[in-house]
Amino acid sequence: MLIGIYSSWLVLVSLFVAMFASYTALDMAGRITASQTRFAACSWLGGGSFAMGLGIWSMHFIGMLAYKLPVPMGYDVRITSLSLLIAIASSGFALWLVSQNELSWRRLGAGAVLMGSGVAAMHYTGMAAMRMSPGIQYTPWLFALSIFIAIGASGAALWIAFHLRRHSSRVRLLRAGAAIVMGIAIAGMHYTGMAAAHFPTGSACGAAHAGADHGWLAILVTISTLGCLSVTLMISVLDLRLESRTAVLSTSLASANEELTYLALHDNLTKLPNRLLLEDRLNQAVQTAKRKNTRFSLMFVDLDGFKCVNDAYGHHIGDALLAEVALRILTNIRSSDTLARMGGDEFVLLTQAHDPADVAGIGEKLLTVIRRPYEIDGHDCMVSASIGISIFDGDDQHQNELLMNADAAMYHAKSLGGDRYCFFEPSMNANAQQQMQLLRDLRLALERREFLLLYQPKFDALTMALTGVEALLRWQHPERGMVPPDQFIPAAEKAGLIVPIGEWVLDEACRQMALWRNAVEADWTVAVNLSAVQFAHSGLTQLVAATLARHALEPRYLVLEVTESTAMRDVDSSMTILRQLTEMGVHISIDDFGTGYSSLLYLKRFPASELKIDRGFVRDLARDTEDAAIISAIVALGRTLNLNIVAEGVETSVQQEFLTRLGCTSLQGYLLGRPVGPDLITEPVPQLTSTGEESSPRGLSLCR
């Protein structure tokens, strides 16, 4: 027998190639399974089959090249190519098998036999490529053992590849360990087969001259195989990274789309459904009610006094209050009901309750929970609610009609003073339409310059000299004519328009006062009323300073009138604002004095220069001794605090004489002068009595 020897470095190279091929095979199995399309899976199966087959075949071929006999060696190219094709086919079958969803023990056994037989066929076909003469003799038990090892190694490889095909945080480390085991098993099969081969003395290699040269073939096969496996593995890694990034991007896009969808259908502040989602659910409720002949209710909830809180403490407090109101309502309704925020301080509740008694119970419960005090960021806040209710009666009602009816009922509840609920009645629609039209017109009134100021004079009670005028806002509507303030001021406060309107009033009054100062050197003052919302606005002092500077008007010619109840609403805040205005040089007047609940302790601290006695005390002065006593007390209090006392609503000579005798500083009323345009303001003309003596003036002279 011819005795052969092994080249140690080629044996090591063959073992490394076996491990590298095993790792590549495991990675290919994972890429096939992770493919999103059938084309991608087929592409990875074809490429993986070639790379894995080439790697196994190369290990076998390098192992054969590592074995040297004392005779010239060579390999038949056609038979060698056939062994490569067998390796590729076996690898393709293995990758296809492990890419299936399931790998039962029966399928694993059959696959191990088929793949092991293919690997063995590859090996012994490759041995036949030497075309030895006489032929190679094999030891039967070693030959059988090599086939058994091939089948066992194939089974282990299939089982490992199937369970390591999914990507995880430790999969590459596990694949590396499995590749070492698989590489050793494959090499073990090869060298067992080689140990089974015996070459009789005198054997000659028929392919020594016709086949490929033994010397350079080992290097060429090693470099080609490692290059092919490396490129395949690199492509796999890059594709995996691209796929991972695509998956992350896809997940991010899906999450972003989901978030955008949520934001499109929900209110960002309260997380409640918004108008869009409410309309969809309302439409579904209408369709379901018509199909099943059932009924449901819609409740329109609008907060009373929210704008005052929002303007007094800032939008962050207002937002927190809205969120708390939403939470209170949610905890007091059924999970099947839908609560939506329409915007601002308006909410809509869609409930399956339809019996009037049940719906009224829900309305009463909501009123109770909403009116309870709130503590927001250290501030005590109070709001109530006006609730309008419409019930779907099964007729051909549209969802917009239901909303309009509930809205009309809500406006009716608000017109009755708020903090109540009202069921819709057909007569409410006309009033609601009028209110909505009024709000629309009011929003355009500033832009169209429909507002104007009239000025009512104030006179010194003793000398009847003109001491000042009070600016009174009027709205000259192009169709309705002169709209009374008590009709549009509440609407302006509700719509949030009172602040810009108040800014216009202040600007116009200061502008006119500056004209009077320049034209006739007027030494009187102009008084401007501040609403509660305007007084609580954070930029009031800056607004006043900027307006005075814009018209070059000295602050001492401006009087700001604040009602007693407004000043007492938040005493500490009022003190700060009034002190800032006083330090600026502006005069402060406490309007409607005597109608609120003032504390003398706070009153003496207010930096006011004037008290205005409410016209309600003056009206019945001649008949009501209690009113006279109250006015006397107010005058005495004003003198003690060194304040000017102004009585408004003077309409008779008896009232004038009584107020003058009590000690009022100034008088104002229709007896002395009605509100007129700025061009009609001048000094009063004394009236002569029948005796020729001057009497109190009966009005203003009109300059035409």
C-alpha positions, 0 to 999 in steps of 0.5 A: 500500500502507498503511504500518504502524509498530510500537510498540517497547514492545509489540514488547518485551512480545511478545518477553518474553511469548514467552520467558516462555511458552517457560520455562513450557512447558519447566517443564510438560514436566518436571512431566508427566514427573515426575508419579507418577499418570496423573491428575496427568499429565493435569492438568498436560497440560491446564493446561500446554496452556492456559498454553503456548497462551495464552502463544504466542497472546498473543505473536502477538496483542500483536505484532499489536497492536504493528503500527499502520496508518493506519486504524481497527483491530479484531479479530473475537472469534470468529476470534480465539478460534479462533486461541487454540484452535489455539494451545492444541491445538498446545501440547497436542500438543507437551507430549504428544509430549515427555512420551513415553519416547522421541523419535525423529528421525522422530517429532520431524520429524513433530511439528515439522511438525504443531506448526509448521503449528498455530502458523502456522495460529494466526498467520494465523487471527489475521491474518484476525480483522482482516477486511481489505477488500480482503484481506491480500496476502502475499509468497510467499517470506516467507510460506513462510519464516515457515512454515519458521521455525515448523516449525524453531522447533517442532522445536527447542522439542520437542527442547529440551523433551524433553531438559530435562524432567528435574530436575537441579541446573542445569536451571533455568539451562538452561531459562532459556537455552533459553526465550530461544532459543525466544522469539526463534524464535517471535517471529521466525516472527511478525514474518516473517509480519507482514513477508510481509503487505501491505495495499492502499491503501484497505483497511479493517478490517471488525472495527474497530467490531464487534470488540474495541477496539484500545487497551485490548486490548493491556494486557488481553491482556498482563496476563491472559497474564502473570498466567496464566503466573505463576500456572501457573509458581508452582503448578508450583514449589510442587508441585515443592517439595512433591514434593521434600519428599515424595520426601525424606520417602519416602526417609527413611521407606524408609531408616528402615524398612530400618534398623528391619527390620535392627535387628529382625533383627540384634544391635545390638552384633555386627551378627549375626543375632538370635534372630528371624532365626536362627529363620527361617533355621533353619526354612528349613534344616529345610524344605530338609533334609526336601525334599532329604533332607539334614542340617545341624548346630547349634552352641550356643556359650557363653563361659566366664569372660565374666562375670568379665571383664565385672564386672572391667573394665566393660560396655564392655570386655565388649561389645568382647570379645563383638564380637571373639569374634563377629569371630573366629568369623565369620572361621573359618566359611564364608560360607554358615553363619549365626552368630547372637547369642542374647543375653549371651555365647551364640552359635549357629552354623548350618552345613551340615556334618553329618558328625561328623568335620567338625563336630568339626573346626569345634568344635575350630577355634572353641575354639582361636580363642576361647581365644586371648588378647584385648587390649581397651583395654589389658586382657589378657582370657582366655575359653574356650567350651563348645560343644553340637552337635546334628545334624538327622537328617531325622526330624520334629525341630522347630527348637526341639527342635534348639536345646534339644538343642544347649543341653543339650549345651552345658550338659554341656560346661560341667559337665565344666569348659568349653573343650570341645565335646559332641555331644548325647545323649538323656540330656543333656536331663534334666540340661539341664531340671534346670539350667534349672529351677534357674536359674528357681528361683534368680531367684525365690529372693531375691524369695521370701526363700528364702536364709538365713545360718548362722554358723560360729564362730571361737575363739581358739586359746589361750583358746577365746574366741569371736572371730568368726563366718563367714556361710555362705549356704544356700538353703532350696528349697521342694521340694528342701529345703536346696540345697548352695552348690556346686550353686547358687553356680556357677549364680548366677555363670553367670546373673549373680545372684551380685552381688545375692545377695552384696549380700543376704548382706552386708546380712543379715550386717551386720544380724545383727551389729548385733543382736548388738552391741545385744543382748549387746554382742558383741565378735566380728566377722562374716566375709563371703565375696566372690566373684570377680565381687563383688570385681571389681564397680565399686560394691563399696566404696560398697556396703560403706559404705552397708550399714554406715551403714544398720545403724549398724555400726562397720566394725571388726566386719566382715571381708571374705574374699577368696580368694588367687586372686581377689586375685592376678587383677588385682593393681593393681586388688585393691590399690586396692579392698583399700586403700579397704576398709581405710581405711574400717576393714573387716578383710580376710582372705585366704581359702584361702591356700596354694592359689594362686600368691601372690608374697610381694612382693605379699602384703606389700603387701596391706592384709590383717589375716588369713590363712586356711589352706585346710582341704585342708592341715588335713585330712591334718595327722596323716599328711602331713608336707608339709602340716605343713611348709606350715602351719608356713611359713604361720604363720611368714610370718604372724607376720613380716607381723604377720597373724592366722592362722586354720586352718579345717576343724579336726575332731579334737583332734590337729589342734587341738593341733598347730595351736595348738602351731604358733602359729595365732591362731584355729581354726574347724571342726566340732570346735569348732562347726558352722554354726548359726542366729543364735539359737544363737550364744553363748560356748562352755562349757568341758568337764571332763575325768575329772580335773576339769580344764577342757579345750578346748570341744567346741562351742557352748552352745545357747540355746533 
